[in-house]
Amino acid sequence: SNSQLEMLARCEKQWEYRYVYGIKSPPGVALVIGKGTHAAIEQDLTRKMDWGQLMAPGEIQDAARDATTRLWDGEPPVMQERDLDQGGAVDMAISLAALYHDQVAPQIEPVALEQAFVIEIPQLPFDVVGVVDVETATHVRDTKTAGKRPTEAVAKRSTQLALYHLRSTLASGSL
């Protein structure tokens, strides 16, 4: 997967401990916020895809609150000095999900959500897997939360975007 490839590139020992020995580090607060936000957005877009309309504003807020709380309680994150506490993390996820709901989701017409894919490369001893967050008739969209917008250089070096492109190219038969 993209996360495994990035971890392996960043630190081979970390990858070995996680994927060979199964030793997992607890998440950070930012990851809990991101996953809680992502879960709420997925519910919102599922409603739109299945029923033609987004959730009500209170529903998206409840979805973000519930998902973030469940994640925090299930595996409490490692706290750093400037991290938000649980209440702050929940509030942040609610704000981010509501912002997406108000400003981004109305413009999206999803045809598929959370679509897993496998790329088989005969020269490699493993398959490459991934998940497309949101697919429209013309685009693939990825849902991310971050402290600031990534630069164009980050996008050009993105393993995940390269995998999406490879998937699209293979699906169209133009490779």
Secondary structure, 3 states (H helix, E strand, C coil): CHHHHHHHHHCHHHHHHHHHCCCCCCCEHHHHHHHHHHHHHHHHHHHHHHHCCCCCHHHHHHHHHHHHHHHHHHCCCECCCCCCCHHHHHHHHHHHHHHHHHHCHHHCCCCEEEEEEEECCCCCCCCEEEEEEEECCCCEECCCCCCCCCCHHHHHCCHHHHHHHHHHHHHHCCC
